[in-house]
Amino acid sequence: MAAPIDFYFDFSSPYGYFASVKIDELAARHGRQVNWRPILLGPIFKVTNSTPLLNFPLKGDYATRDWERYGRLFKVPYKRPTPFPFLAVNASRLFYWLQGRDPALAHRYAQAAYHAAFGEGKDITSAEASADVAQTIGVARTEALAALNDAAVKDKLRQEVDAAIQRGVFGSPLIYVDNEPFWGADRLDQVERWLKTGGW
Amino acid sequence: MAAPIDFYFDFSSPYGYFASVKIDELAARHGRQVNWRPILLGPIFKVTNSTPLLNFPLKGDYATRDWERYGRLFKVPYKRPTPFPFLAVNASRLFYWLQGRDPALAHRYAQAAYHAAFGEGKDITSAEASADVAQTIGVARTEALAALNDAAVKDKLRQEVDAAIQRGVFGSPLIYVDNEPFWGADRLDQVERWLKTGGW
C-alpha cells in the first residue's frame, strides 16, 4: 500500500478544520491513509515571521467571511470559538499521548476536538476542556489530565513541531502527498489530482 | 447583462499571472466580462502589515515550488524574472493610461505585460521596459514614455490603489463576483461555482 498522506494542522486553524472533514475520504478514494499530525502555529510563526490571520488588517476580515462561506460550502457546522485563535497545546498533547496508546483513538480525538472547537464553538484551550473532549470518546478524564503533566508527552509534541518546521511546515493545513506539499483547504482538489495522476 | 467581475492583481504577482490566463474564459462561460484592475501590493502591505511572500521563511520556499507547479498545471510558460518581486508602478500606470484611451488595448497590454514578466521572465520594471511591452501591442513607445510622466496618469493609479484598499483588497489576485471576494488563483473553482449557482 502506498505511503500515508501527512496532514499537518493546528487545532486552532479553521482551514485545518475544514480540511479535516474531507481528508480521510479523499485519501481513501485513492487507497491511502492519513497520518494526522497536530502542530502549533505559535512556534512556527516565530520561524516564519508571521502572525495569526486576524492580525492582518483586511485579510483578517476576508478570512472571517471565508470561514463562514467554507462552512456553507462543505455543509458542516461552523462556529468560531472565543478566544480565537486559541493555544492548542493541551489538545495537541492529548492527541500524541493517545496516539502512543491507540492511533485510531487519537484520530477520533482529533475529530472530536475539531468538532468541539469549530463545529460547536467551544473553548477547548484549557487542560480541563481538552480532557472533557477526551471523555466524550471514552477516555478517562483523570488519565487525560495526568497525561498533560507528563514530561514525555510534552517532549513528544515539541519534537513533532520541531520536525515539522525542519520539513518546511509553515501553515495549517499543510498536506504532503509523497513529500509534495499542498497548503490550504483550498488545495484539496490539487491533492486529489496529485493522488490520481501521480503528479504533473 | 450581469455586472463584470472585478479582477485585482499586481503585475509582480505570479498568482495574479496564473489567474489572468484563465479569468476571461471563465467569466465568459457565465456571460460575464472581466474588469482588469492592476494594483500595487507595496502600499497595500503597508496597511495590512504584510510583506512579499519570499520574505516569509519556509512559506517563500513553498511559493517558489508552487509557482513552478502552477505553470505545469495550467500548461502556461512560467519563468520568474529578476528582480522579483518587482515594482509594477510603470506597468500599472501604462495600463490605466491605455484604459482611458481604449479599454480593449489596455486589456491586451495587461496580458502582454504578464506574459513578458512571467511567461518570458523579462524585467518589466523600468519605464523603458514597460514601454517596450506597449510597443509589442502597437502603442508608440514615445507616447507611452510621455504618459508615464503625466501627473494625471500617476494620480489615476494612486486613486485605484486607494479605492482597492477601501474595498478590502489585501492581496493578488483578489476577484469580486457581485461584491463577493475570492483570494488566490486557487479559488478560480469557487469563483466559477459562485457564478454558476449565484452563491451558497
Contacts between the chains, C-beta under 8 A, distances in Angstrom:
chain1	res1	chain2	res2	distance
A	44	B	58	7.9
A	47	B	57	5.9
A	47	B	58	6.7
A	48	B	56	5.0
A	48	B	57	5.0
A	48	B	58	5.2
A	48	B	59	5.6
A	49	B	55	7.3
A	49	B	56	6.1
A	49	B	57	6.7
A	50	B	56	5.9
A	50	B	59	7.2
A	55	B	49	7.3
A	56	B	48	5.0
A	56	B	49	6.1
A	56	B	50	5.9
A	56	B	170	7.1
A	57	B	47	5.9
A	57	B	48	5.0
A	57	B	49	6.7
A	57	B	170	7.6
A	58	B	44	7.9
A	58	B	47	6.7
A	58	B	48	5.2
A	58	B	165	7.3
A	58	B	168	5.2
A	58	B	169	7.3
A	58	B	170	3.8
A	59	B	48	5.6
A	59	B	50	7.2
A	59	B	170	4.4
A	59	B	171	6.9
A	61	B	168	6.2
A	62	B	168	6.6
A	62	B	170	6.5
A	62	B	181	6.0
A	62	B	183	6.1
A	65	B	181	7.4
A	66	B	183	7.7
A	69	B	200	7.4
A	72	B	200	5.1
A	73	B	190	7.5
A	73	B	200	5.6
A	165	B	58	7.3
A	168	B	58	5.2
A	168	B	61	6.2
A	168	B	62	6.6
A	169	B	58	7.3
A	170	B	56	7.0
A	170	B	57	7.6
A	170	B	58	3.8
A	170	B	59	4.4
A	170	B	62	6.5
A	171	B	59	6.9
A	181	B	62	6.0
A	181	B	65	7.4
A	183	B	62	6.1
A	183	B	66	7.7
A	184	B	186	6.8
A	186	B	184	6.8
A	186	B	186	4.7
A	186	B	187	6.1
A	186	B	190	7.5
A	187	B	186	6.0
A	189	B	189	6.4
A	190	B	73	7.5
A	190	B	186	7.5
A	200	B	69	7.4
A	200	B	72	5.1
A	200	B	73	5.6
